[in-house]
């Protein structure tokens, strides 16, 4: 029998919920660039948009939920587990945050999740689940999205648009490019919940890709031949769901992915592109995992936004 995956993670039973330890995740995207400019993870860029500094990327927090999912569902969490979250506020580099999961009875496949700062500010809220039957937080959220009017940054994008399949892989020391200027090995030096299953061997043979790094695997090539959005713009992840169907995904394994526009929505400050990415075993139609991602672009960061709105009027 293999050793448990998170021997260094202490979980506290709060009665109606389980809580992980306070952690201080690191911002590893300060050097990220896209569309030839810095991102919201850069202090100066973030401050121009009214934030205190560069943001810790949302999926970084998924690592803090992994021990909680394992506590409820065991090894199954890594095979068909799902994290589904609405990001509610930014966490800054080194800022303490804590993950919580609702305690559910044996046999339940869905639990509410949330993350808080020390002052009680909610960083994200959503669900964790196993299996295909659970109706996740983002399943519900998709039913109530506000319409996108007017459409400026996403004017040329339509629901149902699909990009061709292409191959992706994550080797231990592979630099993941301008969008993710680090390797898996470098991430594992700073990950909040270290595990030998990520770095050495696992019950599935070789090391597995942490859920937060599945986001990197599926996104690092997204700026190559992507959807026809207008820019340059600065954006952020506003909602995200990573679901394993036949997991886990393995380090060094080549997969095929395809992206499809699931929805468009808007808010006072942003235009949102919801994309579902599907992961297939190479050369087959065997679905292994999916990711639903709401990439929200700040209207004010698009230089021609006011001009194009006026032209529509």
Secondary structure as GFF3:
##gff-version 3
##sequence-region A 1 313
A	DSSP	beta_strand	12	13	.	.	.	ID=ss1
A	DSSP	beta_strand	17	19	.	.	.	ID=ss2
A	DSSP	beta_strand	33	34	.	.	.	ID=ss3
A	DSSP	beta_strand	37	38	.	.	.	ID=ss4
A	DSSP	alpha_helix	43	48	.	.	.	ID=ss5
A	DSSP	three_ten_helix	58	61	.	.	.	ID=ss6
A	DSSP	alpha_helix	62	73	.	.	.	ID=ss7
A	DSSP	three_ten_helix	74	76	.	.	.	ID=ss8
A	DSSP	alpha_helix	77	80	.	.	.	ID=ss9
A	DSSP	beta_strand	81	87	.	.	.	ID=ss10
A	DSSP	beta_strand	97	102	.	.	.	ID=ss11
A	DSSP	beta_strand	110	117	.	.	.	ID=ss12
A	DSSP	beta_strand	122	130	.	.	.	ID=ss13
A	DSSP	alpha_helix	137	142	.	.	.	ID=ss14
A	DSSP	beta_strand	166	168	.	.	.	ID=ss15
A	DSSP	alpha_helix	184	188	.	.	.	ID=ss16
A	DSSP	alpha_helix	196	199	.	.	.	ID=ss17
A	DSSP	beta_strand	201	202	.	.	.	ID=ss18
A	DSSP	beta_strand	205	206	.	.	.	ID=ss19
A	DSSP	alpha_helix	211	219	.	.	.	ID=ss20
A	DSSP	beta_strand	235	244	.	.	.	ID=ss21
A	DSSP	beta_strand	255	266	.	.	.	ID=ss22
A	DSSP	beta_strand	270	281	.	.	.	ID=ss23
A	DSSP	beta_strand	287	298	.	.	.	ID=ss24
A	DSSP	three_ten_helix	299	301	.	.	.	ID=ss25
A	DSSP	alpha_helix	305	312	.	.	.	ID=ss26
###
